[in-house]
Amino acid sequence: MTRGFSLRTIVLAVVALLSAALAAQSVWVAWSGPWTMDFGRNMLMGTALVIVLMSHPFYGWREEPPMRLRVVGTVLDAILVLIVVMASWRFTQVEHLQEETFYIFTAYDTWLALAGCVALLEATRRLFGLPIVIIAALTLLYCVYGDHLPGILNHASVDLNRTMQNVWYGFQGVFGMPTGVVIRVVMVFIVFGVLLEGTGASDALIRCSVALTGRSRGGPAHAAVVASALFGSMSGSVTANVVGSGTFTIPMIKRRGFSAAMAGGVEAAASTGGQIVPPVMGAAAFLMADLTGELYTTIAIAALVPALFYYGSLFAAISVQAGALGIKPIPENERVRLNRQDYVQSLQFILPILAIVAVLVAGRSPALAGFVAVASTAVLGLFRKRNRQNPRIYWDALVQGGKACASILVAVGCIGVILGVLNLTGLGLAFASLISSISDTWLFGSLLVTAFACLVLGMGMPTLPAYLIIVLVLGPVMTKLGADMLAVHMFVFYFGVLSAITPPVAIGAFAAAPIAQASPMLTAFVALRLALTGFIIPFIFVYEPSLLLVKDFDILDFIRVCVSLSLAIWMLNTGMVGYAGERIGWGMRALRIALAVGLIIQVPALQYVLIVAALALLVLPGRMKGDPQPIAMRE
């Protein structure tokens, strides 16, 4: 037992050192520029794999396994780590050999690369489960044996040697463009989010949110929405956001009279949506800018109005539910009052955001904006007494930031395996052609297929990898059918984000449920209902790009879409809950839901008629008949 404990201590110490180094180099890269392609990407990917394999051992840390299993697991992990080191270093050697001469790949290169891919898939399995690993493994098998398949799946034979050249030793697979973008831009913002939470900025953010929403019926539920929107934009991690703010907000929401599942669902829906909120969008804005060729500011502006509607719909859903339950605003004497110290501490999260915006508006790179954000957060954190007394907080933030960076690198590497095969075999084009033929010229059909694919591939995966694979495979189909390219990317990103609260996996809801002491699946369905508008908004801005402000903008179309969507949100929430100031019957509920459905259909003539009908329903006297008591008070 002592030796096992010592081994664990040594392993965790090595993981901590590697993680801190990975996080520190991301800050350095943001300042000085990226490493060379023939050295940096493989070394950082190799480091990330070692971190994941050592911090998530084969037999796990939670239980005391039998000695035989522990020995087997330790040996297996040691072999995988050795393979990763060798395969990563061989990449650099091969790149140099190719620069110097016409290099012919050997069997040793092939089998070592295959072993590296196996280690990558095993690390992915330990982090995210089997589904994405099975897809990646099947694509590798398809690459080698696809010439035996019939029809559209058939392709010219590609041997294992050629497959590994493309997937491991080239820049179209594991070490391709997505990995480069993550290393160059995304990782520094991951470190920024972790450092922001570690130095206590999230505490000030939550306190300010509670104070700002104290007069509303939702109270702490609305506070969770505000805090999660701001913090989620910077952290980019749904689970980190849920745990970071949920441990404080969820018990408060329950104390106000909401059910446990409602409390968890509010936090899950709010935390998930943080990634669609500019200016950072969980670092996705910078990846999207690279893929679309648009300026970062264009991406941020385009994301603004849809994000406001998403969180506006959450506010409306919570308000209607609070009214239905008879929940009153927090009494005046119980509300949080902000003092001078609160205002000073709020600068800890306000100033870094302003710094990011200022750097980007000045035309400097997103990486430099990330560096400025990290530096300002570190300096501002020193104004907190607890941080000065315990500087280890900064070390812990580096370690946690490095682990988060390692996770996203491993996920993107696994996606790289799939993309490498798609590029080599043409399967991506064949699949896109198949979808196109199924939906023919029907854009809505393509959107439904794409949304479903995003939700399935996004289950349990970080948003960025799920967004990457879908937009690179199916994006061209929708663009061909007439959709704007930026709208397509935003559409895919939205559904990649919302996969975090979509059953059966619903990782955001499963993170919130234990804190709320509620059923995970019930929490997921509550979160799904609260975030229902988020599943509608992407369809709207594909058909009406004016909602994105930057493409084909027309002020009249913009006003029409905003008014109709606002009314649809209110009608949908009141219709589903059955409360709009007082109880409404099933007939009125059905009418409101029908009006909501009609209002989101992008046919201008229909929308104008339904806008008038919805406004008439809201202003006519005696429009609702029934028991004025709140739903919760009826027998």
C-alpha positions as CSV (number, residue, x, y, z in Angstrom):
1,M,0.0,0.0,0.0
2,T,2.8,2.3,0.8
3,R,4.5,1.7,-2.5
4,G,1.2,2.2,-4.3
5,F,0.7,5.5,-2.5
6,S,4.3,6.6,-3.3
7,L,3.9,5.7,-7.0
8,R,0.6,7.6,-7.1
9,T,2.3,10.6,-5.5
10,I,5.1,10.5,-8.0
11,V,2.8,10.2,-10.9
12,L,0.6,13.1,-9.8
13,A,3.6,15.2,-9.2
14,V,4.8,14.5,-12.8
15,V,1.3,15.3,-14.1
16,A,1.3,18.6,-12.2
17,L,4.7,19.6,-13.6
18,L,3.7,18.7,-17.1
19,S,0.3,20.4,-16.8
20,A,1.8,23.6,-15.4
21,A,4.4,23.6,-18.2
22,L,1.8,23.1,-20.9
23,A,-0.3,26.0,-19.5
24,A,2.8,28.3,-19.1
25,Q,3.9,27.6,-22.7
26,S,0.5,28.5,-24.0
27,V,0.8,31.9,-22.4
28,W,4.4,32.3,-23.8
29,V,3.2,31.2,-27.3
30,A,0.4,33.9,-27.1
31,W,3.1,36.5,-26.5
32,S,6.0,35.3,-28.7
33,G,4.3,33.3,-31.4
34,P,3.8,29.5,-32.1
35,W,6.5,26.9,-32.2
36,T,7.6,25.5,-35.5
37,M,5.2,23.1,-37.1
38,D,7.7,20.2,-37.3
39,F,8.4,20.4,-33.5
40,G,5.8,22.2,-31.6
41,R,2.5,20.4,-32.5
42,N,3.7,16.9,-31.9
43,M,5.6,17.7,-28.7
44,L,2.5,19.5,-27.2
45,M,0.2,16.7,-28.3
46,G,2.6,14.2,-26.9
47,T,2.7,16.1,-23.6
48,A,-1.1,16.3,-23.5
49,L,-1.4,12.5,-24.1
50,V,1.1,11.8,-21.3
51,I,-0.9,14.0,-18.9
52,V,-4.2,12.3,-19.7
53,L,-2.8,8.7,-19.6
54,M,-1.0,9.4,-16.3
55,S,-3.8,11.3,-14.6
56,H,-6.5,8.8,-15.8
57,P,-4.7,5.5,-15.2
58,F,-6.1,2.2,-16.6
59,Y,-7.4,1.0,-13.3
60,G,-8.4,4.5,-12.0
61,W,-7.6,6.2,-8.7
62,R,-11.0,6.0,-7.0
63,E,-10.9,2.3,-6.0
64,E,-8.2,0.1,-4.6
65,P,-7.9,-2.5,-7.4
66,P,-6.5,-6.0,-7.0
67,M,-2.8,-6.3,-7.1
68,R,-2.8,-8.1,-10.4
69,L,-5.0,-5.5,-12.1
70,R,-2.9,-2.7,-10.7
71,V,0.3,-4.3,-12.0
72,V,-1.2,-4.9,-15.5
73,G,-2.7,-1.4,-15.6
74,T,0.6,0.2,-14.6
75,V,2.5,-1.7,-17.2
76,L,0.0,-0.9,-19.9
77,D,0.1,2.8,-19.0
78,A,3.9,2.8,-19.0
79,I,3.9,1.2,-22.5
80,L,1.4,3.7,-23.8
81,V,3.4,6.6,-22.4
82,L,6.6,5.2,-24.0
83,I,4.8,4.8,-27.3
84,V,3.6,8.4,-27.2
85,V,7.1,9.7,-26.5
86,M,8.6,7.6,-29.3
87,A,5.9,8.4,-31.9
88,S,5.9,12.1,-31.1
89,W,9.7,12.3,-31.4
90,R,9.6,10.2,-34.6
91,F,7.3,12.8,-36.2
92,T,10.0,15.4,-35.9
93,Q,12.7,13.1,-37.2
94,V,10.6,12.2,-40.2
95,E,9.8,15.8,-41.0
96,H,13.5,16.7,-41.0
97,L,14.4,13.7,-43.1
98,Q,11.7,14.7,-45.7
99,E,13.2,18.2,-45.8
100,E,16.7,16.8,-46.4
101,T,16.0,14.1,-49.0
102,F,13.3,12.0,-50.6
103,Y,12.3,9.9,-47.7
104,I,10.7,6.5,-48.0
105,F,8.5,5.6,-45.1
106,T,9.5,2.3,-43.4
107,A,7.5,-0.4,-41.7
108,Y,8.9,0.9,-38.4
109,D,7.4,4.4,-39.1
110,T,4.1,2.9,-40.0
111,W,3.6,0.6,-37.0
112,L,5.0,3.3,-34.6
113,A,2.4,5.8,-36.0
114,L,-0.4,3.2,-35.6
115,A,0.7,2.6,-32.0
116,G,0.6,6.4,-31.5
117,C,-3.0,6.5,-32.9
118,V,-4.0,3.7,-30.6
119,A,-2.6,5.6,-27.6
120,L,-4.5,8.7,-28.7
121,L,-7.7,6.7,-29.0
122,E,-7.2,5.1,-25.6
123,A,-6.6,8.6,-24.0
124,T,-9.8,9.8,-25.7
125,R,-11.7,6.9,-24.3
126,R,-10.6,7.6,-20.8
127,L,-11.7,11.2,-21.1
128,F,-14.9,11.1,-23.2
129,G,-16.0,7.5,-23.5
130,L,-16.4,5.1,-26.4
131,P,-18.7,6.7,-29.0
132,I,-16.1,9.1,-30.6
133,V,-13.4,6.4,-30.3
134,I,-15.5,3.9,-32.1
135,I,-16.1,6.4,-34.9
136,A,-12.4,7.1,-35.2
137,A,-11.4,3.4,-35.2
138,L,-14.0,2.6,-37.9
139,T,-12.7,5.4,-40.1
140,L,-9.2,4.0,-39.8
141,L,-10.5,0.5,-40.8
142,Y,-12.5,2.1,-43.6
143,C,-9.4,3.8,-44.9
144,V,-7.5,0.5,-45.3
145,Y,-10.4,-1.8,-46.3
146,G,-12.9,0.6,-47.9
147,D,-12.1,-0.8,-51.4
148,H,-14.1,-3.9,-50.4
149,L,-17.2,-1.9,-49.7
150,P,-20.0,-1.3,-52.2
151,G,-21.6,1.8,-53.6
152,I,-20.8,5.3,-52.3
153,L,-18.6,3.9,-49.5
154,N,-16.1,2.3,-52.0
155,H,-12.8,4.1,-52.6
156,A,-9.5,3.3,-54.1
157,S,-7.3,1.1,-51.9
158,V,-5.2,2.9,-49.4
159,D,-2.6,0.8,-47.5
160,L,-1.7,1.3,-43.9
161,N,1.6,3.0,-44.8
162,R,-0.2,5.7,-46.8
163,T,-2.8,6.0,-44.1
164,M,-0.3,6.7,-41.4
165,Q,1.6,9.2,-43.6
166,N,-1.6,11.2,-43.8
167,V,-3.0,10.7,-40.3
168,W,0.2,10.9,-38.2
169,Y,3.1,12.2,-40.2
170,G,1.2,14.9,-42.2
171,F,-0.6,18.1,-41.4
172,Q,-4.1,16.9,-42.4
173,G,-4.6,14.5,-39.5
174,V,-3.7,14.5,-35.9
175,F,-1.3,17.5,-36.2
176,G,-3.5,19.4,-38.7
177,M,-5.0,22.9,-38.7
178,P,-7.4,22.3,-35.8
179,T,-4.5,21.3,-33.5
180,G,-2.6,24.4,-34.7
181,V,-5.4,26.7,-33.9
182,V,-5.9,25.2,-30.5
183,I,-2.2,25.6,-29.7
184,R,-1.9,29.1,-31.1
185,V,-5.1,30.7,-29.7
186,V,-7.5,28.4,-27.8
187,M,-5.2,27.2,-25.0
188,V,-4.4,30.6,-23.6
189,F,-8.1,31.4,-23.2
190,I,-8.6,28.0,-21.4
191,V,-5.9,29.1,-19.0
192,F,-7.5,32.5,-18.7
193,G,-10.8,31.0,-17.7
194,V,-9.3,28.7,-15.1
195,L,-7.1,31.5,-13.7
196,L,-10.1,33.8,-13.5
197,E,-12.0,31.2,-11.4
198,G,-9.0,30.3,-9.3
199,T,-8.2,33.8,-8.2
200,G,-11.8,34.4,-7.0
201,A,-13.3,36.5,-9.9
202,S,-16.2,34.1,-10.1
203,D,-17.1,34.8,-6.5
204,A,-17.4,38.6,-7.2
205,L,-19.3,37.8,-10.4
206,I,-21.9,35.7,-8.6
207,R,-22.3,38.3,-5.9
208,C,-22.9,41.1,-8.4
209,S,-25.3,38.9,-10.3
210,V,-27.3,38.2,-7.2
211,A,-27.5,41.9,-6.3
212,L,-28.6,42.9,-9.8
213,T,-31.4,40.3,-9.9
214,G,-32.6,40.7,-6.4
215,R,-35.8,42.5,-7.4
216,S,-36.9,39.8,-9.9
217,R,-39.2,36.9,-9.1
218,G,-36.5,34.4,-10.2
219,G,-34.0,36.0,-7.9
220,P,-31.1,33.5,-7.6
221,A,-32.2,31.7,-10.7
222,H,-31.9,34.9,-12.7
223,A,-28.6,35.5,-11.0
224,A,-27.4,32.1,-12.1
225,V,-28.3,33.0,-15.7
226,V,-26.3,36.3,-15.6
227,A,-23.3,34.8,-13.8
228,S,-23.1,31.7,-16.1
229,A,-23.5,33.8,-19.2
230,L,-20.5,35.9,-18.4
231,F,-18.3,33.2,-16.8
232,G,-19.2,30.6,-19.3
233,S,-18.1,32.8,-22.2
234,M,-14.6,33.0,-20.7
235,S,-14.2,29.4,-19.3
236,G,-15.5,27.5,-22.4
237,S,-16.2,24.5,-20.2
238,V,-19.8,23.5,-19.3
239,T,-18.9,21.3,-16.4
240,A,-16.5,23.9,-14.9
241,N,-19.1,26.5,-15.2
242,V,-21.8,24.4,-13.7
243,V,-19.6,23.4,-10.7
244,G,-18.0,26.8,-10.3
245,S,-21.2,28.8,-10.1
246,G,-23.7,26.0,-9.4
247,T,-22.4,25.1,-5.9
248,F,-23.4,28.6,-4.9
249,T,-26.5,29.3,-7.0
250,I,-28.3,26.0,-7.0
251,P,-28.9,25.8,-3.2
252,M,-30.2,29.4,-3.3
253,I,-32.6,28.6,-6.2
254,K,-34.0,25.7,-4.2
255,R,-34.4,27.8,-1.1
256,R,-36.6,30.2,-3.1
257,G,-39.1,27.5,-3.8
258,F,-38.0,26.0,-7.1
259,S,-37.8,22.2,-7.4
260,A,-34.4,20.5,-7.3
261,A,-34.6,19.5,-10.9
262,M,-35.5,23.1,-11.9
263,A,-32.6,24.4,-9.9
264,G,-30.2,22.1,-11.6
265,G,-31.8,22.6,-15.0
266,V,-31.5,26.4,-14.7
267,E,-27.8,26.2,-14.0
268,A,-27.2,23.6,-16.7
269,A,-29.0,25.6,-19.4
270,A,-27.3,28.9,-18.3
271,S,-23.9,27.4,-18.1
272,T,-24.2,25.7,-21.4
273,G,-25.2,28.9,-23.2
274,G,-22.1,30.7,-21.9
275,Q,-20.1,29.5,-24.9
276,I,-22.4,31.4,-27.4
277,V,-21.8,34.7,-25.6
278,P,-19.3,37.2,-27.0
279,P,-16.6,38.4,-26.7
280,V,-14.8,35.1,-26.0
281,M,-17.4,32.4,-26.7
282,G,-15.2,29.8,-24.9
283,A,-12.5,30.6,-27.5
284,A,-14.7,29.3,-30.3
285,A,-14.9,32.8,-31.8
286,F,-11.2,32.7,-32.7
287,L,-11.5,29.2,-34.2
288,M,-14.5,30.3,-36.3
289,A,-12.6,33.3,-37.5
290,D,-9.8,31.0,-38.8
291,L,-12.2,28.7,-40.5
292,T,-14.4,31.3,-42.2
293,G,-11.7,33.9,-42.9
294,E,-13.9,36.5,-41.2
295,L,-12.5,39.1,-38.7
296,Y,-12.9,38.2,-35.1
297,T,-15.0,41.4,-34.5
298,T,-17.4,40.1,-37.2
299,I,-17.9,36.8,-35.4
300,A,-18.4,38.6,-32.1
301,I,-21.0,41.0,-33.5
302,A,-22.8,38.2,-35.3
303,A,-23.1,36.2,-32.1
304,L,-24.5,39.1,-30.0
305,V,-28.2,39.2,-30.8
306,P,-28.8,35.4,-30.9
307,A,-27.1,35.2,-27.5
308,L,-29.3,37.9,-26.1
309,F,-32.4,36.1,-27.3
310,Y,-31.1,32.8,-25.8
311,Y,-30.6,34.3,-22.3
312,G,-33.7,36.5,-22.7
313,S,-35.7,33.3,-23.2
314,L,-34.1,31.8,-20.1
315,F,-35.2,34.9,-18.1
316,A,-38.7,34.6,-19.5
317,A,-39.0,30.9,-18.7
318,I,-37.8,31.4,-15.1
319,S,-40.1,34.3,-14.6
320,V,-43.1,32.4,-15.9
321,Q,-42.2,29.4,-13.7
322,A,-41.7,31.6,-10.6
323,G,-45.1,33.2,-11.2
324,A,-46.7,29.8,-11.6
325,L,-45.2,28.6,-8.3
326,G,-46.3,31.8,-6.5
327,I,-42.7,32.8,-5.8
328,K,-42.3,36.4,-4.8
329,P,-39.2,38.6,-5.2
330,I,-36.7,38.4,-2.4
331,P,-37.7,40.7,0.5
332,E,-36.0,44.0,0.6
333,N,-34.1,43.3,3.9
334,E,-32.7,40.0,2.5
335,R,-31.3,41.3,-0.7
336,V,-27.6,41.4,-1.3
337,R,-26.2,45.0,-1.1
338,L,-23.0,45.7,-3.0
339,N,-20.4,47.7,-1.0
340,R,-17.2,49.4,-2.1
341,Q,-15.2,46.2,-1.8
342,D,-17.7,44.4,-4.1
343,Y,-17.3,47.2,-6.8
344,V,-13.5,47.0,-6.5
345,Q,-13.5,43.2,-6.8
346,S,-15.9,43.2,-9.7
347,L,-13.0,44.9,-11.7
348,Q,-11.3,41.5,-11.5
349,F,-13.6,40.1,-14.2
350,I,-14.6,43.4,-15.9
351,L,-11.1,44.7,-16.7
352,P,-9.9,41.5,-18.4
353,I,-13.0,41.4,-20.7
354,L,-12.4,45.1,-21.6
355,A,-8.8,44.3,-22.2
356,I,-9.7,41.5,-24.6
357,V,-12.1,43.8,-26.5
358,A,-9.6,46.7,-26.6
359,V,-6.8,44.5,-28.0
360,L,-9.0,43.0,-30.7
361,V,-10.6,46.3,-31.7
362,A,-7.1,47.7,-32.0
363,G,-6.5,45.1,-34.7
364,R,-4.0,42.9,-32.8
365,S,-4.1,39.1,-32.8
366,P,-6.5,37.0,-30.6
367,A,-3.5,35.3,-29.1
368,L,-2.2,38.7,-27.8
369,A,-5.6,39.4,-26.4
370,G,-5.4,36.1,-24.6
371,F,-2.0,37.0,-23.2
372,V,-3.2,40.4,-22.0
373,A,-6.3,38.7,-20.4
374,V,-4.1,36.2,-18.5
375,A,-1.6,38.9,-17.4
376,S,-4.3,41.3,-16.2
377,T,-6.1,38.5,-14.3
378,A,-2.9,37.5,-12.6
379,V,-2.1,41.0,-11.5
380,L,-5.7,41.9,-10.5
381,G,-5.8,38.7,-8.4
382,L,-3.1,40.1,-6.2
383,F,-5.5,42.7,-4.9
384,R,-7.2,39.9,-3.0
385,K,-5.7,39.3,0.3
386,R,-6.3,35.6,0.2
387,N,-4.3,35.3,-3.1
388,R,-1.4,37.3,-1.6
389,Q,-1.4,35.1,1.5
390,N,-1.6,31.9,-0.6
391,P,0.3,32.3,-3.9
392,R,-0.1,28.5,-4.4
393,I,-3.5,29.5,-5.9
394,Y,-1.6,30.5,-9.1
395,W,0.2,27.2,-9.3
396,D,-3.0,25.3,-8.9
397,A,-4.6,27.4,-11.6
398,L,-1.7,26.6,-13.9
399,V,-2.0,22.9,-13.2
400,Q,-5.8,22.9,-13.7
401,G,-5.4,25.0,-16.8
402,G,-2.8,22.6,-18.2
403,K,-5.1,19.6,-17.6
404,A,-7.9,21.4,-19.4
405,C,-5.6,22.2,-22.3
406,A,-4.5,18.6,-22.4
407,S,-8.1,17.4,-22.6
408,I,-9.0,19.7,-25.5
409,L,-5.8,18.7,-27.4
410,V,-6.6,15.0,-27.1
411,A,-10.1,15.6,-28.3
412,V,-9.0,17.6,-31.3
413,G,-6.3,15.0,-32.0
414,C,-9.0,12.3,-32.1
415,I,-11.0,14.4,-34.5
416,G,-7.8,14.9,-36.5
417,V,-7.7,11.1,-37.1
418,I,-11.2,11.2,-38.6
419,L,-10.5,14.3,-40.7
420,G,-7.3,12.8,-42.0
421,V,-9.2,9.7,-43.2
422,L,-11.9,11.9,-44.7
423,N,-9.4,13.9,-46.7
424,L,-7.5,10.8,-47.8
425,T,-10.5,8.8,-49.0
426,G,-13.0,11.5,-50.0
427,L,-15.5,10.0,-47.6
428,G,-16.4,13.5,-46.4
429,L,-17.3,14.6,-49.9
430,A,-19.2,11.4,-50.5
431,F,-21.2,11.8,-47.3
432,A,-21.9,15.4,-48.1
433,S,-23.1,14.4,-51.5
434,L,-25.4,11.7,-50.0
435,I,-26.9,14.2,-47.6
436,S,-27.3,16.7,-50.4
437,S,-29.1,14.0,-52.6
438,I,-31.4,13.0,-49.7
439,S,-32.4,16.6,-49.0
440,D,-32.1,17.5,-52.7
441,T,-32.7,21.3,-52.8
442,W,-34.4,21.2,-49.4
443,L,-32.3,23.4,-47.1
444,F,-34.5,22.6,-44.1
445,G,-33.8,18.9,-44.5
446,S,-30.1,19.5,-44.5
447,L,-30.4,21.6,-41.4
448,L,-32.3,18.9,-39.6
449,V,-29.7,16.3,-40.5
450,T,-26.8,18.6,-39.5
451,A,-28.5,19.5,-36.2
452,F,-29.0,15.8,-35.4
453,A,-25.4,15.0,-36.3
454,C,-24.1,17.8,-34.0
455,L,-26.2,16.6,-31.1
456,V,-25.0,13.0,-31.5
457,L,-21.3,13.8,-32.0
458,G,-21.3,16.5,-29.3
459,M,-22.6,14.2,-26.6
460,G,-19.8,14.0,-24.0
461,M,-17.4,15.8,-26.2
462,P,-16.0,19.4,-25.9
463,T,-17.9,21.8,-28.2
464,L,-14.9,22.7,-30.3
465,P,-14.1,19.2,-31.7
466,A,-17.8,18.5,-32.3
467,Y,-18.1,21.8,-34.2
468,L,-15.0,21.2,-36.2
469,I,-15.9,17.8,-37.6
470,I,-19.5,18.7,-38.5
471,V,-18.8,22.1,-40.1
472,L,-15.9,20.6,-42.2
473,V,-18.0,17.7,-43.5
474,L,-21.6,19.1,-43.8
475,G,-20.9,22.9,-43.9
476,P,-20.3,22.9,-47.7
477,V,-23.7,21.1,-48.3
478,M,-25.7,23.9,-46.6
479,T,-23.6,26.6,-48.2
480,K,-24.3,25.0,-51.6
481,L,-28.0,25.1,-50.9
482,G,-27.9,28.8,-50.4
483,A,-27.1,29.3,-46.7
484,D,-24.6,32.0,-45.7
485,M,-21.3,30.6,-44.6
486,L,-21.1,32.4,-41.3
487,A,-24.7,31.4,-40.5
488,V,-23.8,27.8,-41.2
489,H,-20.8,27.9,-38.9
490,M,-23.0,29.6,-36.2
491,F,-25.7,27.0,-36.7
492,V,-23.3,24.1,-36.2
493,F,-21.7,25.7,-33.2
494,Y,-25.1,26.3,-31.5
495,F,-26.1,22.7,-31.8
496,G,-22.6,21.5,-30.7
497,V,-23.1,23.7,-27.6
498,L,-26.6,22.5,-26.9
499,S,-25.5,18.8,-27.0
500,A,-24.3,19.4,-23.4
501,I,-28.0,19.4,-22.2
502,T,-29.5,17.0,-24.7
503,P,-30.4,13.6,-23.3
504,P,-29.3,10.9,-22.9
505,V,-25.8,12.1,-22.2
506,A,-26.4,15.8,-21.3
507,I,-23.1,16.3,-19.5
508,G,-24.1,19.7,-18.2
509,A,-27.3,18.4,-16.6
510,F,-25.4,15.4,-15.1
511,A,-22.9,17.8,-13.6
512,A,-25.7,19.9,-12.0
513,A,-27.9,17.1,-10.8
514,P,-25.6,15.9,-7.9
515,I,-25.3,19.5,-6.6
516,A,-29.1,19.9,-6.8
517,Q,-29.7,16.4,-5.4
518,A,-32.0,15.7,-8.3
519,S,-32.5,13.0,-10.9
520,P,-29.9,13.6,-13.7
521,M,-32.3,12.7,-16.5
522,L,-35.2,14.8,-15.1
523,T,-32.7,17.7,-14.7
524,A,-31.7,17.2,-18.4
525,F,-35.3,17.4,-19.6
526,V,-35.9,20.5,-17.5
527,A,-32.8,22.1,-18.9
528,L,-33.9,21.1,-22.4
529,R,-37.3,22.8,-21.9
530,L,-35.7,26.0,-20.6
531,A,-33.3,26.1,-23.5
532,L,-35.9,25.2,-26.1
533,T,-35.5,28.6,-27.8
534,G,-31.8,27.9,-28.3
535,F,-32.7,25.0,-30.7
536,I,-35.0,27.4,-32.7
537,I,-32.7,30.4,-33.0
538,P,-30.1,28.7,-35.3
539,F,-32.8,27.9,-37.9
540,I,-34.0,31.5,-37.8
541,F,-30.6,33.1,-38.5
542,V,-29.9,30.7,-41.4
543,Y,-33.1,31.8,-43.1
544,E,-32.8,35.4,-41.9
545,P,-29.1,36.4,-41.7
546,S,-30.1,39.9,-40.7
547,L,-30.3,38.5,-37.1
548,L,-26.5,38.2,-37.3
549,L,-26.2,41.9,-38.1
550,V,-23.2,41.5,-40.4
551,K,-24.6,39.6,-43.5
552,D,-27.3,40.9,-45.9
553,F,-28.6,43.2,-43.1
554,D,-32.0,44.8,-43.6
555,I,-33.4,46.9,-40.8
556,L,-37.0,46.0,-41.6
557,D,-36.3,42.3,-41.7
558,F,-34.3,42.6,-38.5
559,I,-37.1,44.4,-36.6
560,R,-39.7,41.8,-37.9
561,V,-37.6,38.9,-36.9
562,C,-36.8,40.4,-33.4
563,V,-40.5,41.2,-32.7
564,S,-41.8,37.9,-33.9
565,L,-39.1,35.9,-32.0
566,S,-39.7,37.9,-28.8
567,L,-43.4,37.2,-29.0
568,A,-42.8,33.6,-29.8
569,I,-40.6,33.2,-26.8
570,W,-43.3,34.6,-24.5
571,M,-46.1,32.6,-26.1
572,L,-44.1,29.4,-26.0
573,N,-43.2,29.7,-22.3
574,T,-46.6,30.8,-21.1
575,G,-48.3,28.1,-23.2
576,M,-46.0,25.3,-21.9
577,V,-46.3,26.3,-18.2
578,G,-49.9,27.3,-18.4
579,Y,-49.4,30.6,-16.6
580,A,-49.4,34.3,-17.8
581,G,-50.2,36.4,-14.7
582,E,-52.9,33.9,-13.8
583,R,-53.7,30.3,-14.7
584,I,-54.7,29.7,-18.3
585,G,-56.7,26.8,-19.6
586,W,-55.7,24.1,-22.1
587,G,-57.4,25.9,-25.0
588,M,-55.5,29.1,-24.4
589,R,-52.3,27.2,-23.9
590,A,-52.7,25.4,-27.2
591,L,-53.4,28.7,-29.0
592,R,-50.3,30.3,-27.5
593,I,-48.1,27.4,-28.6
594,A,-49.6,27.5,-32.1
595,L,-49.0,31.2,-32.3
596,A,-45.4,30.6,-31.2
597,V,-44.9,28.0,-33.9
598,G,-46.3,30.3,-36.5
599,L,-44.2,33.3,-35.4
600,I,-40.9,31.4,-35.9
601,I,-41.8,30.3,-39.5
602,Q,-39.9,32.8,-41.6
603,V,-42.7,33.8,-44.0
604,P,-43.0,37.6,-43.7
605,A,-46.7,37.9,-44.6
606,L,-47.6,35.2,-42.1
607,Q,-45.5,36.7,-39.4
608,Y,-47.0,40.2,-39.7
609,V,-50.5,38.7,-39.3
610,L,-49.5,36.6,-36.3
611,I,-47.6,39.6,-34.7
612,V,-50.9,41.5,-34.7
613,A,-52.8,38.5,-33.3
614,A,-50.2,37.9,-30.5
615,L,-50.2,41.6,-29.5
616,A,-54.0,41.6,-29.5
617,L,-54.0,38.5,-27.3
618,L,-51.7,40.3,-24.8
619,V,-53.6,43.6,-24.6
620,L,-57.2,42.6,-24.9
621,P,-59.1,42.8,-21.5
622,G,-60.3,39.6,-20.1
623,R,-58.0,37.6,-22.4
624,M,-57.5,34.8,-19.8
625,K,-60.2,33.2,-17.8
626,G,-59.6,30.8,-15.0
627,D,-58.4,30.4,-11.5
628,P,-56.1,33.4,-10.6
629,Q,-54.3,31.3,-8.0
630,P,-50.7,30.2,-8.8
631,I,-50.4,26.7,-10.1
632,A,-48.5,25.6,-7.0
633,M,-51.4,26.6,-4.7
634,R,-54.1,24.7,-6.5
635,E,-55.2,21.3,-5.1
